[in-house]
């Protein structure tokens, strides 16, 4: 009997070891897959969130998983996986459990949220309406601040294991990496655009100065160069340069203008000053004006 009992115990131990090894391999494979998605989706964090939510629900044996980002005074849903209904926005109030996890910056695990009427009034009401009981929420932490939460739920009152809680914390860390990766990429892109724009402005200034130095006494080439650079750098469709002349305005340069406007300015290069036109209003104001949906023909 002793020998048989030892054999059974040994078999169970081997089986448990095999199960743990299989789980560890599955988690490693999932982590590698998520990290690969992060590296290949620097411009689309939502794709990563969707992958994390689906993996978290599967590996934590949950009915669903949701990821929310803090946006002002609310949690904005950015990913959801599973059959349990959810809401796109959760107010950042202590009575809503995912919000409490963000506000308190700690992991919260409740076995039966439907019964927690006093502690989580809003959350308990949602649990009854949407039909779930057990919930686990982990904050997404960056620089000591909660920037969101990842939440998993079960329809029945069945607590998550310590292993599943630790695993969800790993998925929370991966969600933060995805957010930081996307923001870093956007910052780099912004700096690159700023540097490119600065270089283009410097090049345009050098070009104008070069025309000035090579065309002493000739204003027309300078006007045309200045206007063409302004149209290009400001991404405009066309441009007109005006000079005040007595009680009128003279068009001294056009760039990319419609043929009808070019012909009109050839026939009538000087027009009467009109304070109601965009150009007239700019001259009277003596400052830069941006006017939408206005005709620049006068």
Protein Blocks (a to p, Z undefined) as FASTA:
>chain_A
ZZmmmmmmmmmmmmmmmmmmmmmmmmmmmmmmmmmmmmmmmmlmklmmmmmmmmmmmmno
pabdcddddehjaccdfbdcdjbdcdfbdcddfklmklmmmmnopacddfblmlmmmlmm
mlmmmmmmnopabdcdddddeehiafbdcddddfbdcdddfklmmmmmmmmmmmmmmmmm
mmmmmmmmmmmmmmmmmmmmmmmmmmmmmmmmmmghiaklmmmmmmmmmmmmnopabdcd
dddehjaccdfbdehiafklmmmmmmmmbacddfkbmklmmmmnopacddehiafkZZ
